[in-house]
């Protein structure tokens, strides 16, 4: 981070340097027209069209850098934010990197519910979240001694039970394939998590921070909606607009043909097939759907 000390005129934006979040972050930033080139030898990349520098860090470190005000913005899992227990502002749920922090036990063992783990040995990379969970389970105040023994392991957590290191583990589960391969099953979800845009409570560049947030919001909205255009008899408009009310309101324009109008409306991608079917049934024609690359509310 020594190079960052010479970038006082730029907003520092911390993003994961590798792993499951990195590719999604790069895609999101490019969709937000944040242009940069990352050298393989540096963990800092200068943005070429904004006074911004991207700082590539381990996802677990990002909450600390943002919380301490070293970076104005960051992207990391909300699990890392809660594990770090730092004071940051969660701005946006980015809807990727979704997984669950779960308690997992040997599939063929006798442990079937969390209460049976009191007094046992638990291994996790998320010792703070695990400790808080078992404090509630045991009914003790934060900081008081636990009967349950919680140990930190940084990697290959899923092997801990098979190797006799732990009775159970607390680990992130995405597809569940790794857990199944290790002979484990989940008995409780401690936290459902996804990637978040987070900010410092005392940003050095608040106006630019707001601009970046708005750009990312535009990408997220574009990912959720498509633009639906169609023509319809004016008399059918009331029931058609119930199907396509738009994000705020639909755009209705007169056509050269008397008593016909053109309608343009944003509809959610997940409903577009059903909506097109219903529009056709209720008299709409020339129904077209267009992808949205970006937008502003």
Secondary structure by P-SEA (a helix, b strand, c coil): cccccccccbbbbbccccccaaaaaaaaaaaacccccccccccbbbbccccbbbbbccccaaaaaaaacccccccccaaaaaaacccccccccccccccccccccccccccccccccccbbbbccaaaaaaaaaaaaacccccccccbbbbbbccccccccccccccbbbbbbccaaaaaaaccccccccbbbbbbbccccccccaaaaaaaaaaaaaaaaaaabbbbbbcccccaaaaaaaacccccbbbbbbcccccbbbbbbbbbcccaaaaaaaaaaaccccbbbbbbccccc
